[in-house]
Amino acid sequence: MSANASLPDLMYLNGFGNEHETEALAGALPIGRFSPQRVNYGLYAEQFSSTAFTAPRASNRRSWLYRIRPSVMQGDYEPYVGNHGQLCTGPLAGPVAPNMLRWDPLPIPATDVDFVDGLTTIVTCGDAMAQGGMGIHLYAANQSMGNRFFYCADGEWLLIPQQGALLLRTECGRLLLQPGDIGVIPRGMKFAIDLPAGPVRGYVCENYGAPLILPERGPVGANGFANDRDFQYPVAAYEDVEGDFELLCKFAGNLYRAPIGHSPLDVVAWTGNSAPYKYELARFNVMGSVSYDHPDPSIYTVLTSPSDTAGVANVDFVIFPPRWMVAENTFRPPWYHRNVMSEYMGLIEGIYDAKEEGFLPGGSSLHNSMSPHGPEAAVFDKASNAELVPDRYQNTLAFMLESRYVMQPTPWALATELRQKDYINCWNGLEKKFTGRDQGAR
């Protein structure tokens, strides 16, 4: 199939984590034998394993790829410096201050920059070599990757577009992501990103730990939150193209490049449960209070990467989507709090209800473990005096990446002019309202 196929011919398989099978040519997928002696069309059988062979069946992730050339057909790697050192991996050296931080969005590049060269790491946590924690990167690009391909051996990638569409060309097929969608690419999966609608900007969570899964629903029961059926996987498509190509790789925190004489996206058929997938955030079925009190943000968890401690995530991906707020006698915005988990937030569109000024689409904020945060002064006054009628939160889509690990801002994040050095001042208007002394209290 041509690499230049038009967008409308994209098709998807549904169901999170299911075993899928798909073929671009009839009969390319072996039936009953995953690694037969001879594969139809002269294809090579190759297993792609995202978990150890001996992982329990319920958590084991692997797919069989039937491809035109095996992946070993490439040149040697050498260091790649085209990203100019902006892509970093934890742990980083140096101290981590507990300050509350916020940043303006990345500008769109003024010169030609593709997705890989447009990546900049803002925070990291944990240790990629020990396979725990994550890195959070920003991207801004205005050029398709063309004959360049990329894979990350350090973790799976959760892509969160904020501006512009991404066409992901992967070994398993193609996915189209637009703002309001997310996409996940397994650790080690090769891909390229085209820009079918102009410049793009957004966020990437590089998950060093266990693969993302759906959280348990608990007493919510069988339905609600993100439903399995709403996740979409690509159908098989392939590129049988030879020429002068470049394969980029992120391995053990460093970038490398290798020459390759063909497109590595030459998988004609595949079967398994380790493949890229997408999810439209508008399909999230929000649960909330219909009586009183403000629920914990865990009710908005879309995906989670579990750790070895139950209930304490390596990474939680949480969204704050459009929704009704109806709770009575309740302070409706997020309350002031200090959290043992570290919280990074981004804004896809609109206004986040706890920060009505200064938190811009494409921007970021960081509130590390036990650092206090909550509504700015104006939001507190507005919410404290609001008439509590049913209210539809419409113009908003924010997200949070939460982790058990302390998040370390990169040197770029601390030095950039995009950092709002006056962020702490958003709480300056909070006044002492204590009336106890009027009642004789000490």
Phi, psi and chi 1 to 4 in degrees:
 res  aa     phi    psi   chi1   chi2   chi3   chi4
   1 MET       -  138.9 -174.5  171.8  -69.7      -
   2 SER   -64.4  145.3  168.3      -      -      -
   3 ALA   -69.9  -13.9      -      -      -      -
   4 ASN  -104.3   22.6  -62.3  -45.3      -      -
   5 ALA   -58.7  145.3      -      -      -      -
   6 SER   -72.7  160.8   59.8      -      -      -
   7 LEU   -65.1  -37.9  -63.2 -176.6      -      -
   8 PRO   -61.7  -16.3  -25.4   35.9      -      -
   9 ASP   -86.8    8.8   68.1   -7.3      -      -
  10 LEU   -68.7  134.6  -65.6  175.4      -      -
  11 MET  -133.5  154.9  -66.2 -179.5  -69.6      -
  12 TYR  -134.5  153.8  -56.9  113.2      -      -
  13 LEU  -101.6  142.1  -52.6  167.0      -      -
  14 ASN  -107.4  154.5  -73.4   69.4      -      -
  15 GLY   114.1  115.3      -      -      -      -
  16 PHE   -67.6  128.2 -176.7   85.0      -      -
  17 GLY    69.8    6.7      -      -      -      -
  18 ASN   -75.5  159.5  -68.8  -19.9      -      -
  19 GLU   -73.3  122.8  -68.5  -87.2  -16.6      -
  20 HIS  -117.3  156.1  -64.9  -62.6      -      -
  21 GLU  -142.1  139.7   59.3  178.7   41.4      -
  22 THR  -157.2  144.9  170.9      -      -      -
  23 GLU  -141.2  141.1   55.9 -173.4   11.2      -
  24 ALA   -88.0  -20.4      -      -      -      -
  25 LEU  -124.6  132.4  -64.4  177.0      -      -
  26 ALA   -58.4  130.2      -      -      -      -
  27 GLY    87.1    0.4      -      -      -      -
  28 ALA   -72.4  -26.1      -      -      -      -
  29 LEU   -91.2  116.6 -168.8   66.2      -      -
  30 PRO   -62.4  142.3  -21.2   32.6      -      -
  31 ILE  -104.1  120.2  -57.6  -59.9      -      -
  32 GLY    86.2  -17.2      -      -      -      -
  33 ARG  -133.7  112.3  -65.8 -178.6  -61.2  162.7
  34 PHE   -72.6  -30.6  -74.3  155.9      -      -
  35 SER  -128.7   73.1 -176.5      -      -      -
  36 PRO   -72.0  166.6   28.8  -35.5      -      -
  37 GLN   -62.4  -41.1 -177.1  179.9   15.2      -
  38 ARG  -133.6  132.2  -65.5 -175.1 -177.6   88.3
  39 VAL  -100.7  141.5 -176.7      -      -      -
  40 ASN   -54.7  153.1  -71.6  -18.0      -      -
  41 TYR    65.2   13.0  -59.5  103.7      -      -
  42 GLY    70.4   27.6      -      -      -      -
  43 LEU   -81.1  157.7  -60.6  173.6      -      -
  44 TYR   -98.6  138.4  -70.6   86.2      -      -
  45 ALA   -91.9  133.0      -      -      -      -
  46 GLU  -142.6  128.5 -179.6  176.5  -76.2      -
  47 GLN   -92.5  134.4 -176.5  166.8  -88.1      -
  48 PHE  -110.5  112.4  177.1   77.8      -      -
  49 SER  -111.5  120.3  -61.7      -      -      -
  50 SER   -97.1   -9.7  -63.2      -      -      -
  51 THR  -133.1  167.4   54.7      -      -      -
  52 ALA   -61.9  150.5      -      -      -      -
  53 PHE   -53.5  -36.3  -64.0  144.3      -      -
  54 THR   -92.8   10.3   51.6      -      -      -
  55 ALA   -60.5  145.5      -      -      -      -
  56 PRO   -53.8  149.7  -24.4   33.4      -      -
  57 ARG   -53.3  -40.2  179.6 -175.0  -69.9  -95.3
  58 ALA   -66.3  -26.2      -      -      -      -
  59 SER  -112.3    2.1   57.4      -      -      -
  60 ASN   -76.5  132.0 -159.5  -59.7      -      -
  61 ARG  -126.1  120.7  -65.9 -163.3 -176.1 -173.6
  62 ARG  -159.8  154.4   60.4   88.5 -178.2   94.8
  63 SER  -138.9  148.5  -71.1      -      -      -
  64 TRP   -96.1  128.4  -78.1   95.3      -      -
  65 LEU  -111.3  131.4  -48.0  178.5      -      -
  66 TYR  -112.4  107.0  -60.3   94.2      -      -
  67 ARG  -125.5  162.3   56.9 -169.1  -39.4  139.6
  68 ILE   -72.4  -36.7  -62.5  171.8      -      -
  69 ARG  -134.7  141.2  -52.4  162.4 -168.9   84.1
  70 PRO   -69.6  156.7   24.4  -32.4      -      -
  71 SER   -65.0  -18.4  -67.3      -      -      -
  72 VAL   -70.4   -9.9  -67.1      -      -      -
  73 MET   -80.8   83.2  -66.7  179.3   62.2      -
  74 GLN  -157.9  171.4   63.3  171.0   71.8      -
  75 GLY   -89.0  179.8      -      -      -      -
  76 ASP   -73.1  152.2  -79.8  -22.5      -      -
  77 TYR   -83.0  149.0  -70.5  106.1      -      -
  78 GLU  -140.5  157.7   59.5 -176.6   27.5      -
  79 PRO   -57.6  143.7  -26.0   35.6      -      -
  80 TYR  -115.8  127.8  176.3   73.4      -      -
  81 VAL  -118.3    9.3  -64.3      -      -      -
  82 GLY   -63.5  -24.9      -      -      -      -
  83 ASN   -78.1   -7.0 -179.2  -97.4      -      -
  84 HIS    61.8   31.5  -54.7  -62.8      -      -
  85 GLY    73.7   13.5      -      -      -      -
  86 GLN   -85.0  -10.8  -61.8  -67.0   -0.6      -
  87 LEU   -97.5  113.4 -166.0   59.8      -      -
  88 CYS  -117.5  162.8  -56.8      -      -      -
  89 THR  -137.7  138.4  -58.6      -      -      -
  90 GLY   -79.4  155.9      -      -      -      -
  91 PRO   -84.2  151.1   30.2  -34.6      -      -
  92 LEU   -99.4  153.9  -57.1  178.0      -      -
  93 ALA   -77.9  154.4      -      -      -      -
  94 GLY   103.1  166.8      -      -      -      -
  95 PRO   -74.7  161.9   28.7  -35.1      -      -
  96 VAL  -122.3  112.7 -176.2      -      -      -
  97 ALA   -79.3  148.2      -      -      -      -
  98 PRO   -84.3   16.3   30.4  -34.8      -      -
  99 ASN   -63.9  147.2  -65.9  -38.4      -      -
 100 MET   -79.1  132.9  -67.4   77.6   81.7      -
 101 LEU  -129.6  149.6  -58.3  171.8      -      -
 102 ARG  -148.1  147.1 -169.6  162.8   69.7 -176.3
 103 TRP  -131.2  148.5  -64.4  -93.1      -      -
 104 ASP   -76.2  164.6  -71.9  -26.0      -      -
 105 PRO   -70.1  154.8   21.6  -31.1      -      -
 106 LEU   -63.8  139.9  -84.1 -179.0      -      -
 107 PRO   -76.1  155.3   27.7  -33.6      -      -
 108 ILE   -69.1  135.4  -61.7  -62.5      -      -
 109 PRO   -59.7  148.0  -20.7   31.1      -      -
 110 ALA   -87.1  -20.6      -      -      -      -
 111 THR  -113.2  172.3   58.2      -      -      -
 112 ASP   -69.2  120.3  -70.3  -17.2      -      -
 113 VAL  -140.2  129.9  174.9      -      -      -
 114 ASP   -93.3 -177.0   70.1   11.1      -      -
 115 PHE   -59.9  -47.3  175.9   81.9      -      -
 116 VAL   -66.1  -46.7  173.5      -      -      -
 117 ASP   -72.6  -14.3  -72.1  -17.2      -      -
 118 GLY   -92.6   10.2      -      -      -      -
 119 LEU   -87.8  136.0  -71.2  163.0      -      -
 120 THR  -136.7  125.2  -61.1      -      -      -
 121 THR   -80.0  133.1  -52.8      -      -      -
 122 ILE  -105.2  -40.0 -172.3  165.5      -      -
 123 VAL  -146.1  156.9  -58.4      -      -      -
 124 THR  -137.2  162.4   68.9      -      -      -
 125 CYS  -153.4  157.6   67.0      -      -      -
 126 GLY    73.3 -151.2      -      -      -      -
 127 ASP  -146.3  113.4 -172.9  -21.1      -      -
 128 ALA   -62.6  -37.7      -      -      -      -
 129 MET   -66.7  -30.2  -62.6  -70.7  -79.4      -
 130 ALA   -90.8    1.1      -      -      -      -
 131 GLN    58.3   51.9  -62.8 -169.4   -7.2      -
 132 GLY  -147.9  140.3      -      -      -      -
 133 GLY    99.4 -159.5      -      -      -      -
 134 MET  -161.8  165.9   65.1  174.0  168.6      -
 135 GLY  -120.0  144.5      -      -      -      -
 136 ILE  -116.8  122.4  -59.1  176.0      -      -
 137 HIS  -116.8  149.3  -42.0  -61.4      -      -
 138 LEU  -102.3  148.5  -50.6  175.5      -      -
 139 TYR  -132.0  145.6   69.5   82.6      -      -
 140 ALA  -146.7  124.2      -      -      -      -
 141 ALA  -148.9  158.3      -      -      -      -
 142 ASN  -136.7   14.6   54.9   13.9      -      -
 143 GLN  -142.9  139.8  179.5  173.5  -80.6      -
 144 SER   -69.6  158.6  -63.6      -      -      -
 145 MET   -76.3  -22.4  -71.7  179.6   62.3      -
 146 GLY    60.8 -118.0      -      -      -      -
 147 ASN   -92.0   19.6  -70.6  -10.2      -      -
 148 ARG  -109.3  138.7  -75.1  155.0   49.0   96.6
 149 PHE  -129.0  158.9  -57.8   88.4      -      -
 150 PHE  -144.2  148.1  177.9   78.1      -      -
 151 TYR  -147.0  156.0   75.1   91.0      -      -
 152 CYS  -117.7  120.1  177.9      -      -      -
 153 ALA   -89.0   -7.1      -      -      -      -
 154 ASP   -88.9  -19.7  -69.0  -19.3      -      -
 155 GLY   178.1  165.4      -      -      -      -
 156 GLU   -77.4  153.9   69.6  176.3  -12.5      -
 157 TRP  -113.0  125.2  -80.0   37.6      -      -
 158 LEU  -102.1  113.5  165.1   63.3      -      -
 159 LEU   -98.5  131.7  -75.4   76.6      -      -
 160 ILE  -126.9   90.0  -50.3  167.4      -      -
 161 PRO   -65.9  141.6  -17.1   30.4      -      -
 162 GLN  -116.1  -32.0 -174.5  -87.7  -41.9      -
 163 GLN  -142.9  130.9  175.2 -178.2  -37.7      -
 164 GLY    81.9  161.1      -      -      -      -
 165 ALA   -97.6  144.8      -      -      -      -
 166 LEU  -115.5  125.7  -56.0  176.7      -      -
 167 LEU  -101.0  108.1  178.0   60.7      -      -
 168 LEU   -86.8  115.9  -83.9   59.2      -      -
 169 ARG   -98.7  113.8  -65.1 -174.3  -73.4  125.8
 170 THR  -123.3  171.3   80.5      -      -      -
 171 GLU   -61.0  -28.4  -68.0  179.9   86.2      -
 172 CYS   -94.0   -4.1  -69.3      -      -      -
 173 GLY   133.3 -165.4      -      -      -      -
 174 ARG  -116.1  143.2  -67.8  165.8  -64.2  147.6
 175 LEU  -128.7  136.6  -66.3  171.4      -      -
 176 LEU  -104.9  119.6  179.1   64.5      -      -
 177 LEU  -112.2  134.2  -56.6 -177.6      -      -
 178 GLN  -127.9  163.2  -57.0 -173.7   74.3      -
 179 PRO   -52.3  130.8  -29.9   37.6      -      -
 180 GLY   102.4  -11.8      -      -      -      -
 181 ASP  -104.3  161.3  -63.0  -26.7      -      -
 182 ILE  -128.6  155.7   58.2  169.2      -      -
 183 GLY  -134.6  145.8      -      -      -      -
 184 VAL  -124.2  129.3  175.3      -      -      -
 185 ILE  -115.2  122.2  -58.7  175.3      -      -
 186 PRO   -60.5  152.5  -20.7   31.5      -      -
 187 ARG   -51.8  125.5 -176.7 -166.7  -54.2 -103.3
 188 GLY    89.2   -7.6      -      -      -      -
 189 MET   -76.0  130.3  176.3   69.1   63.5      -
 190 LYS   -82.6  143.2  -63.5  168.1 -173.1  171.4
 191 PHE  -158.1  164.8   65.0   93.7      -      -
 192 ALA  -134.1  154.9      -      -      -      -
 193 ILE  -123.8  122.3  -68.3 -177.0      -      -
 194 ASP  -101.6  156.6  -66.3  -18.8      -      -
 195 LEU  -115.7   89.2  -47.9 -175.8      -      -
 196 PRO   -74.9  -11.8   27.5  -34.5      -      -
 197 ALA  -133.5   29.7      -      -      -      -
 198 GLY    96.6 -165.4      -      -      -      -
 199 PRO   -58.0  153.9  -24.7   34.7      -      -
 200 VAL  -134.7  157.8  -63.6      -      -      -
 201 ARG  -153.2  150.0 -178.8  171.2   59.6 -161.8
 202 GLY   172.4 -157.5      -      -      -      -
 203 TYR  -130.1  153.0  -48.6   82.4      -      -
 204 VAL  -132.9  131.0  175.7      -      -      -
 205 CYS  -104.1  115.8  171.1      -      -      -
 206 GLU   -94.3  105.6 -179.7 -176.8   -9.6      -
 207 ASN   -88.4  107.2  172.8   24.8      -      -
 208 TYR   -74.4  -20.3  -51.7  149.9      -      -
 209 GLY   -94.5 -150.2      -      -      -      -
 210 ALA   -61.3  145.2      -      -      -      -
 211 PRO   -56.2  149.3  -25.3   34.7      -      -
 212 LEU   -65.2  139.5  -68.4  162.2      -      -
 213 ILE  -135.2  171.2   60.7  174.1      -      -
 214 LEU   -76.0  137.7  -66.9  175.1      -      -
 215 PRO   -70.9  157.6   28.5  -35.4      -      -
 216 GLU   -66.7  148.5  -64.5  -62.2  -25.4      -
 217 ARG   -91.5  -16.2  -67.8 -172.0  175.5  107.9
 218 GLY    58.5 -137.7      -      -      -      -
 219 PRO   -68.7   -9.7   21.7  -31.6      -      -
 220 VAL   -60.1  -35.5  169.1      -      -      -
 221 GLY    95.3 -149.0      -      -      -      -
 222 ALA   -74.6  -22.2      -      -      -      -
 223 ASN  -129.7  151.1  -57.1  -70.0      -      -
 224 GLY   122.3  166.4      -      -      -      -
 225 PHE    60.4 -139.5  -55.2  146.3      -      -
 226 ALA   -89.9  122.2      -      -      -      -
 227 ASN   -93.5  142.4  -68.8  -56.8      -      -
 228 ASP   -50.5  -44.0  -56.9   58.8      -      -
 229 ARG   -65.4  -17.6   65.6 -179.0  179.8  -88.6
 230 ASP   -88.4   -2.9  -69.7  -33.6      -      -
 231 PHE   -87.3  139.6  -72.5   78.9      -      -
 232 GLN  -122.1  135.6  -62.0  177.8  -52.5      -
 233 TYR  -114.6  151.9  -72.1   73.5      -      -
 234 PRO   -76.6  148.9   28.1  -34.4      -      -
 235 VAL   -83.7  158.5  -59.7      -      -      -
 236 ALA   -61.0  136.3      -      -      -      -
 237 ALA  -147.7  152.8      -      -      -      -
 238 TYR  -142.1  156.1   66.0   92.2      -      -
 239 GLU  -119.9  108.4  -59.9  177.4    5.6      -
 240 ASP   -99.6   78.2 -175.3    9.2      -      -
 241 VAL  -130.2  131.4 -175.1      -      -      -
 242 GLU  -112.2  152.1  -62.9 -179.4   -8.7      -
 243 GLY   158.9 -157.4      -      -      -      -
 244 ASP   -97.4   99.0 -174.4   15.6      -      -
 245 PHE  -117.0  162.9  -64.8   87.2      -      -
 246 GLU  -128.9  130.5 -177.7  177.8   44.8      -
 247 LEU  -108.9  117.8  179.1   60.4      -      -
 248 LEU  -101.2  148.2  -55.8  175.2      -      -
 249 CYS  -144.2  137.7  165.8      -      -      -
 250 LYS  -105.4  116.7 -177.2  175.1 -178.0  -68.8
 251 PHE  -139.3  124.8 -178.8   85.8      -      -
 252 ALA    52.9   37.8      -      -      -      -
 253 GLY    87.0   -1.7      -      -      -      -
 254 ASN  -121.9  156.6  -65.9  -62.6      -      -
 255 LEU   -98.7  139.7  -71.7  175.1      -      -
 256 TYR  -134.2  160.6  -62.8   89.6      -      -
 257 ARG  -133.0  149.6   66.8  169.2  -58.4  -83.0
 258 ALA  -142.6  143.0      -      -      -      -
 259 PRO   -75.2  148.4   27.1  -33.2      -      -
 260 ILE  -147.4  135.3 -175.1  169.9      -      -
 261 GLY   -89.2   13.6      -      -      -      -
 262 HIS  -160.6  167.7   61.1  -84.3      -      -
 263 SER   -71.5  129.6  167.2      -      -      -
 264 PRO   -78.3    1.0   30.3  -34.7      -      -
 265 LEU   -93.6   55.7  -48.1 -176.7      -      -
 266 ASP  -112.3   34.6   60.9   -4.4      -      -
 267 VAL   -86.2  118.2  175.7      -      -      -
 268 VAL   -86.6  -28.2  179.3      -      -      -
 269 ALA  -152.9  153.2      -      -      -      -
 270 TRP  -152.0  155.8   64.1  -91.5      -      -
 271 THR  -146.3  139.3  179.7      -      -      -
 272 GLY   145.9 -162.4      -      -      -      -
 273 ASN  -130.2   13.0   62.4   -5.0      -      -
 274 SER  -115.7  101.5 -177.5      -      -      -
 275 ALA  -158.5  161.3      -      -      -      -
 276 PRO   -64.0  152.2  -17.0   29.8      -      -
 277 TYR  -149.0  162.7   58.5   87.0      -      -
 278 LYS  -130.2  161.8   65.2  175.7  -76.1 -172.9
 279 TYR  -149.1  133.6  176.5   71.7      -      -
 280 GLU   -89.6  116.6 -177.0 -175.8   -4.5      -
 281 LEU   -63.2  -23.1  -63.3  176.3      -      -
 282 ALA   -65.7  -15.4      -      -      -      -
 283 ARG   -84.2   -6.0  -59.3 -172.2 -176.7 -163.7
 284 PHE   -65.5  127.3 -172.5   81.1      -      -
 285 ASN   -92.5  101.1 -172.0    6.0      -      -
 286 VAL   -72.7  135.2  179.4      -      -      -
 287 MET  -109.8  146.9  -58.3  -73.3  151.0      -
 288 GLY  -162.8  177.9      -      -      -      -
 289 SER   -78.3  134.0  173.2      -      -      -
 290 VAL  -115.4   14.9  -66.0      -      -      -
 291 SER  -127.1  -78.1   56.1      -      -      -
 292 TYR  -150.5  165.8   67.8   91.7      -      -
 293 ASP    78.8  156.4 -141.0  -14.8      -      -
 294 HIS   -97.8  115.8 -175.2  103.9      -      -
 295 PRO   -68.5  158.9  -14.5   28.6      -      -
 296 ASP   -64.5  150.5  -63.5  -28.9      -      -
 297 PRO   -67.2   -9.6   20.1  -31.5      -      -
 298 SER   -61.1  -20.3   52.3      -      -      -
 299 ILE   -69.5   -8.9   62.7  169.5      -      -
 300 TYR  -105.4   15.0  -56.3  121.1      -      -
 301 THR   -73.2  123.3  -56.6      -      -      -
 302 VAL   -90.1  -49.0 -179.5      -      -      -
 303 LEU  -138.9  152.6  -66.2  166.7      -      -
 304 THR  -140.1  142.8 -176.1      -      -      -
 305 SER  -107.1  105.6  164.9      -      -      -
 306 PRO   -72.3  157.2   24.5  -31.5      -      -
 307 SER  -110.0 -171.5   74.1      -      -      -
 308 ASP   -79.3   -0.7   56.0    4.5      -      -
 309 THR  -112.9  117.3  -56.9      -      -      -
 310 ALA   -58.3  132.5      -      -      -      -
 311 GLY    83.4   -2.9      -      -      -      -
 312 VAL  -119.7  103.6 -177.6      -      -      -
 313 ALA   -81.0  145.9      -      -      -      -
 314 ASN   -64.5  -47.3  176.2   67.6      -      -
 315 VAL  -148.2  132.7 -180.0      -      -      -
 316 ASP  -113.7  134.3  -84.5  -23.7      -      -
 317 PHE  -105.5  114.6  173.5   62.8      -      -
 318 VAL  -122.0  141.0  179.2      -      -      -
 319 ILE  -121.7  157.2   62.6  170.6      -      -
 320 PHE  -123.7   86.4  -58.7   95.6      -      -
 321 PRO   -91.5  177.1   34.7  -33.9      -      -
 322 PRO   -56.5  140.1  -25.9   35.2      -      -
 323 ARG  -168.8  163.8   60.1 -157.3 -176.1  -83.7
 324 TRP   -88.5  140.2  -80.3   99.1      -      -
 325 MET  -117.0  120.0  -59.9  -67.9  -82.8      -
 326 VAL  -130.9   -2.2  -60.7      -      -      -
 327 ALA   -60.6  141.3      -      -      -      -
 328 GLU   -95.7  152.8  -60.0  172.7  -30.5      -
 329 ASN    48.8   45.2 -166.8   29.7      -      -
 330 THR  -137.8  139.5  -63.8      -      -      -
 331 PHE   -78.1  107.2 -174.2   79.8      -      -
 332 ARG   -78.1  -36.8  -72.9 -179.9  177.2  173.0
 333 PRO   -65.8  165.1  -19.5   31.6      -      -
 334 PRO   -54.4  134.9  -26.2   35.4      -      -
 335 TRP   -79.0  166.1   13.7 -107.1      -      -
 336 TYR   -65.6  135.7  -62.3  102.5      -      -
 337 HIS  -159.7  163.2   67.0  -70.4      -      -
 338 ARG  -124.8  131.8  -66.5  174.2  -66.8  161.6
 339 ASN  -124.5  134.9 -170.3   -3.4      -      -
 340 VAL   -65.4  -25.1   68.7      -      -      -
 341 MET   -85.1  147.8  -56.2  -77.9  -80.6      -
 342 SER   -89.9  143.3  -61.7      -      -      -
 343 GLU  -126.1  121.1  -57.2  177.0   18.7      -
 344 TYR  -111.5  132.9  171.1   91.7      -      -
 345 MET  -123.6  146.6  -72.4 -160.9   63.1      -
 346 GLY  -133.2  162.1      -      -      -      -
 347 LEU  -125.8  120.6 -175.4   61.1      -      -
 348 ILE   -84.3  -44.3  -61.7  171.2      -      -
 349 GLU  -157.6  159.3   65.3  176.9    2.8      -
 350 GLY    75.5 -145.9      -      -      -      -
 351 ILE  -126.0  134.0  -63.0  172.3      -      -
 352 TYR   -85.1  133.4  176.2   55.9      -      -
 353 ASP   -67.1  -19.7   52.2  -55.9      -      -
 354 ALA   -90.8  -13.2      -      -      -      -
 355 LYS  -138.3   89.9  -63.8  -74.0 -170.3  -62.7
 356 GLU   -84.3  -13.4  -65.2 -175.1   -7.5      -
 357 GLU  -127.9  135.7  -60.2  -70.8  -21.1      -
 358 GLY    90.8  -20.8      -      -      -      -
 359 PHE   -96.9  102.2 -171.8   30.1      -      -
 360 LEU  -100.6  152.0  -54.7  175.1      -      -
 361 PRO   -54.9  129.9  -27.7   36.2      -      -
 362 GLY    90.2   -9.2      -      -      -      -
 363 GLY   -84.2 -179.3      -      -      -      -
 364 SER  -146.6  155.7  -49.9      -      -      -
 365 SER  -144.0  154.7   68.1      -      -      -
 366 LEU  -134.8  123.5  174.2   62.9      -      -
 367 HIS  -124.9  104.0  -55.6  122.2      -      -
 368 ASN   -76.2  174.1 -112.0  -40.9      -      -
 369 SER   -50.3  122.7  175.8      -      -      -
 370 MET    69.3    6.8  -56.0  -46.9  -59.1      -
 371 SER   -82.1  131.3  -66.9      -      -      -
 372 PRO   -72.5  147.7   27.6  -34.8      -      -
 373 HIS  -161.9  171.1   51.9  -73.3      -      -
 374 GLY   157.4 -169.1      -      -      -      -
 375 PRO   -61.4  143.4  -20.1   31.2      -      -
 376 GLU   -67.3  166.7   58.0 -165.4   22.5      -
 377 ALA   -57.6  -44.7      -      -      -      -
 378 ALA   -65.5  -37.6      -      -      -      -
 379 VAL   -67.2  -39.7  170.5      -      -      -
 380 PHE   -60.0  -47.3  175.0   82.7      -      -
 381 ASP   -64.2  -42.7  -73.4  -19.8      -      -
 382 LYS   -62.9  -46.0  178.0 -179.8  175.7 -178.8
 383 ALA   -71.0  -31.9      -      -      -      -
 384 SER   -70.1  -23.3  -61.6      -      -      -
 385 ASN  -114.3    7.5  -63.8  -68.7      -      -
 386 ALA   -73.8  148.3      -      -      -      -
 387 GLU   -77.1  120.4 -178.7 -176.8   -0.3      -
 388 LEU   -85.0   74.7  -64.9 -176.2      -      -
 389 VAL  -100.7  161.9  -63.0      -      -      -
 390 PRO   -54.6  132.1  -28.3   36.1      -      -
 391 ASP  -133.1  129.4 -171.1   12.0      -      -
 392 ARG   -95.0  114.7  172.3   71.2  172.6  166.1
 393 TYR   -82.8  106.6  -74.0   22.6      -      -
 394 GLN  -108.0  -54.2  -64.9 -168.9   86.6      -
 395 ASN   -87.5   71.1 -177.7   28.8      -      -
 396 THR  -161.0  142.8 -175.5      -      -      -
 397 LEU  -160.8   97.5 -177.3   54.6      -      -
 398 ALA  -112.9  164.1      -      -      -      -
 399 PHE  -140.7  161.5   70.6   88.3      -      -
 400 MET  -134.5  136.2  179.7  168.7   66.8      -
 401 LEU  -109.3  115.0  -67.4  163.6      -      -
 402 GLU  -116.1  140.0 -172.8  175.8   62.5      -
 403 SER  -143.6  153.3  176.8      -      -      -
 404 ARG   -70.7  -16.0   67.0 -177.7  -60.1 -180.0
 405 TYR   -94.5  150.5  -61.2  101.6      -      -
 406 VAL   -66.1  133.0  169.9      -      -      -
 407 MET   -93.5  130.3  -62.7 -172.6 -168.8      -
 408 GLN  -106.7  115.3 -176.0  169.7   14.0      -
 409 PRO   -62.4  143.6  -18.2   30.8      -      -
 410 THR   -75.5  162.2   61.3      -      -      -
 411 PRO   -54.0  -38.2  -28.5   36.2      -      -
 412 TRP   -61.1  -44.4  172.8   88.0      -      -
 413 ALA   -62.2  -34.7      -      -      -      -
 414 LEU   -79.4  -28.0  -65.7  175.0      -      -
 415 ALA   -97.8  -20.0      -      -      -      -
 416 THR   -62.9  149.0  178.2      -      -      -
 417 GLU   -69.8  -12.7  -66.5 -178.0   -2.2      -
 418 LEU   -74.1  -16.7  -59.9  178.0      -      -
 419 ARG   -70.0  129.9  178.1 -175.9  165.2 -167.8
 420 GLN   -86.1   94.7  -61.6  179.2    6.9      -
 421 LYS   -69.1  -13.2  -64.8 -178.6  174.7   61.6
 422 ASP  -101.2   15.8   61.5  -12.9      -      -
 423 TYR   -54.2  -39.6  174.9   43.9      -      -
 424 ILE   -58.4  -23.9 -167.3   72.1      -      -
 425 ASN   -72.1  -11.4  -65.7  -21.1      -      -
 426 CYS   -65.7  -15.5   75.2      -      -      -
 427 TRP  -101.4    5.1  -66.9  -71.9      -      -
 428 ASN   -62.3  -30.1  -82.0   -5.4      -      -
 429 GLY   -79.8   -1.8      -      -      -      -
 430 LEU   -68.9  128.4  -66.5  171.6      -      -
 431 GLU  -111.3  153.2  -60.4  176.0  -13.8      -
 432 LYS   -69.9  123.5  177.5  179.6  175.9 -178.6
 433 LYS  -118.7   13.0  -59.2  178.1 -177.8  -67.1
 434 PHE   -63.9  131.3 -179.0   58.8      -      -
 435 THR  -117.9    7.3   59.9      -      -      -
 436 GLY   -60.5  -36.1      -      -      -      -
 437 ARG   -63.1  -29.1  -74.1 -167.9  178.1  -86.0
 438 ASP   -67.8  -17.7  -62.8  -22.3      -      -
 439 GLN  -101.9   11.8  -52.6  -59.7  -40.6      -
 440 GLY    86.4   10.5      -      -      -      -
 441 ALA   -72.6  154.9      -      -      -      -
 442 ARG   -97.7      -  -63.0 -174.6   62.8 -176.5
